[in-house]
Amino acid sequence: MTAPHPSLTWTDHITGRQGFLVVDRLVRGVCSGGLRMRDGCTAAEVAGLARGTSMKEALHYDPAARYVPLGGAKGAAGALSARGAVVRRELLDGPVRTW
């Protein structure tokens, strides 16, 4: 197994929670992936998810089809467990009013 391309870890200065970004493979300079939001993610877990995305993209490749394969990447951010859905929505849509 080869080492992933760029990977980075950051810590949010307000919450102290860590986030990770791992690019496993670039195909024609492009990759795709997603964002996992849950408390307790590790860099190794995110690297494994990015590798899985690369493998999934490779399995879908058919030279006769118009589909262009992509490399795999994944990001993860620690979310507050009890409020995970609210935190996720605030990140995507802005502050959410809770009653």
N, C-alpha and C positions, 0 to 999 in steps of 0.2 A: 504494500500500500504506500502510495506517495504522500508526502506531506501536503496539506491544503495550501492553496494560494493565500492571499492576505487574510489575516484574522485579527480582530481587535477586541479588547475588553474595555469597557468604560464603567465609571461609577457615577450615578446621579448625585450631584452635590446637595440636593435637597432631601431626598429620601434615603440616600446611602445604598440603594439597590444597584446591583450590577446588571450590565447588559453585554451581549456578545454578538459579534458578526463574524461568520466564517464563509469564505468563498472556497469551495472544494475544487472546482474545475471551471475553466473558461473554454467555451467552444465558439470559435470565430470571435473571440473577445466578449462574449455575452454569457450571462448566467441568469437563472431564475431561482426562486425559492419562496420563503414565507417567513412569518414572524410568529414565534411561540411566546406566549405570555403566561408565565406561571412562576411562582416562587420556587426557588431552589434549582433552577437550571444551571448546568455547569458548562464550561467551555468544551469539555470532551463530549458531552451529550449533543451540543449544537454541531460539533464537527461530524458526529455520526449522522445526524439528521441531514446535514449538507451533503454528505457522501451518499445517503439514500436518495436524495433528490437527483444527484448526478446519475445514479444507476437507473432511476425511473425514467429520466430523459433519454438515456441510452437505449432502454428497452422499447421505447416508442418509435425509434428511428426506423423508417422504411424508405430506402432510396427511391422507390417509385412514387411515394407520396409527396405532397408539397410541404409537409411538416418539416421545419428546420429545427434540429436538436439544439438544446442549450446546455450549458454547464449547470452545476448545482451550487446553491448557496442557501444559507439559513441565518436568521437572526433570532435572538431571544432577549426578553426583558423580564426582570423580576416584577411580578405584580403582587399587590396585596391580596393574600389568599381570600379573605372574607369579602373583599370588595372587588375581586378580579374583573367582573363584568363592567362595573362602574369605571374603574381605572382604564380599561380597554376603550370604553366608549368616550371617556374624556380625552384620551390621546387622539382618537379619530375625529370626534365631533366638537370638542370643546367641553367646558364644564357642564356637568349634569346635575340638575337639582334633585336631591333626594328628600323625601318627606318623612 
